[in-house]
Each structure stands twice: as C-alpha cells, then as structure tokens.
Amino acid sequence: MGLFQRLKDDLRAGLATLRLGTVHAAGRALEETELLRMRLELRKLDQQLSDLYKDIGERAVDMKERGETAERVVYDAEIVRLVRQVDGLKESRKKLEAEMNQIRNEQ
C-alpha cells in the first residue's frame, strides 16, 4: 500500500505543478497581449503626431510664403491649436510608455 500511496502523492504533486505552470503561462500570455495592444496604440499616437507635425509645417510654410512675419506664424491660432494637440498626444504617449514599462518590470 505504501507504493500506491506514493504514486498517488506523486500524481497530485504533478497535477499541482501542471496547474501552476498553466496559470503562469496564461498570465504571461495576457501580459504579452496587453503589451501588443499598447504597442499598436503607440503606433497610432506616433502616426497622429506625424500628421500634426506635417500640418503645422505646411501651415507655417504657407503663411511665410504669403508674406506673414515669423511672429504671426508663431502666434497663429491654428498653429497654436495644433501644437496643443501635439502636447496632449505626447503626454498620452508618455503615460502609455510608463504603463508598458510597469508591465515589463512586473515580469
């Protein structure tokens, strides 16, 4: 009966190890999925930033070509609005990067 009991105990220990491994693998998969979602969000933010920089540059060049002074270009309401959007996107990007680093450091 000692052999049977040992086999039974070994089987229980093996199942417990298997469950723990499965839980660990599932948790890791969820973390990787979240990091992937965040990387996609970063790419979207980067594209939006790129579009805003392009819009700002086009507006500034257009105004300069029309003979506007540099001061008027800098204080143009549309350019100021676009720069505020850039600042907001940069802040969102910074927060997202911090969240990603936090997830990576927990691993």
C-alpha positions as CSV (number, residue, x, y, z in Angstrom):
1,M,0.0,0.0,0.0
2,G,3.0,2.3,0.5
3,L,3.8,2.2,-3.2
4,F,0.2,3.0,-4.2
5,Q,0.2,6.0,-1.7
6,R,3.5,7.3,-3.1
7,L,2.2,7.1,-6.7
8,K,-1.0,8.9,-5.6
9,D,1.0,11.6,-3.9
10,D,3.4,12.0,-6.9
11,L,0.4,12.3,-9.2
12,R,-1.2,15.0,-7.0
13,A,2.1,16.9,-6.9
14,G,2.5,16.6,-10.7
15,L,-1.0,17.9,-11.2
16,A,-0.4,20.8,-8.9
17,T,2.8,21.7,-10.8
18,L,0.9,21.4,-14.1
19,R,-1.8,23.8,-12.8
20,L,0.8,26.3,-11.6
21,G,2.6,26.2,-14.9
22,T,-0.7,26.6,-16.8
23,V,-1.7,29.6,-14.6
24,H,1.8,31.2,-15.2
25,A,1.6,30.6,-18.9
26,A,-1.9,32.1,-19.1
27,G,-0.8,35.2,-17.1
28,R,2.2,35.7,-19.4
29,A,0.0,35.4,-22.4
30,L,-2.3,38.1,-21.1
31,E,0.7,40.4,-20.3
32,E,2.0,39.9,-23.9
33,T,-1.4,40.6,-25.4
34,E,-1.7,43.8,-23.4
35,L,1.8,44.9,-24.4
36,L,0.9,44.2,-28.0
37,R,-2.2,46.3,-27.7
38,M,-0.2,49.1,-26.2
39,R,2.4,48.9,-28.9
40,L,-0.3,49.3,-31.5
41,E,-1.7,52.3,-29.6
42,L,1.8,53.8,-29.6
43,R,2.0,53.4,-33.3
44,K,-1.3,55.2,-33.7
45,L,-0.1,58.0,-31.5
46,D,3.1,58.3,-33.5
47,Q,1.1,58.5,-36.7
48,Q,-1.1,61.2,-35.3
49,L,1.9,63.1,-34.1
50,S,3.5,62.8,-37.6
51,D,0.3,64.1,-39.2
52,L,0.1,67.0,-36.8
53,Y,3.8,68.0,-37.4
54,K,3.1,67.9,-41.2
55,D,0.0,70.1,-40.8
56,I,1.9,72.6,-38.6
57,G,4.8,72.7,-41.1
58,E,2.5,73.1,-44.1
59,R,0.6,75.9,-42.4
60,A,3.8,77.7,-41.4
61,V,5.3,77.5,-44.8
62,D,2.1,78.6,-46.5
63,M,1.9,81.6,-44.2
64,K,5.5,82.5,-44.7
65,E,5.1,82.3,-48.5
66,R,2.1,84.7,-48.2
67,G,4.5,87.2,-46.6
68,E,3.4,86.8,-42.9
69,T,6.0,87.7,-40.3
70,A,7.6,85.0,-38.2
71,E,5.8,86.3,-35.2
72,R,2.4,86.0,-36.8
73,V,3.3,82.4,-37.9
74,V,4.3,81.5,-34.3
75,Y,1.1,83.0,-32.8
76,D,-1.3,81.8,-35.5
77,A,-4.4,80.4,-33.8
78,E,-4.4,77.3,-36.0
79,I,-0.8,76.6,-35.3
80,V,-1.3,77.1,-31.6
81,R,-4.2,74.7,-31.6
82,L,-2.2,72.1,-33.4
83,V,0.7,72.5,-31.0
84,R,-1.6,71.9,-28.1
85,Q,-2.8,68.7,-29.7
86,V,0.8,67.7,-30.1
87,D,1.4,68.3,-26.4
88,G,-1.6,66.3,-25.5
89,L,-0.6,63.3,-27.7
90,K,3.0,63.5,-26.3
91,E,1.6,63.3,-22.8
92,S,-0.6,60.3,-23.7
93,R,2.4,58.6,-25.3
94,K,4.5,59.2,-22.2
95,K,1.8,57.7,-19.9
96,L,1.4,54.7,-22.2
97,E,5.1,54.1,-22.2
98,A,5.2,54.2,-18.4
99,E,2.4,51.6,-18.2
100,M,4.3,49.4,-20.6
101,N,7.4,49.7,-18.5
102,Q,5.4,48.8,-15.4
103,I,4.1,45.7,-17.0
104,R,7.6,44.7,-18.2
105,N,9.1,45.3,-14.8
106,E,6.4,43.1,-13.1
107,Q,7.6,40.1,-15.1
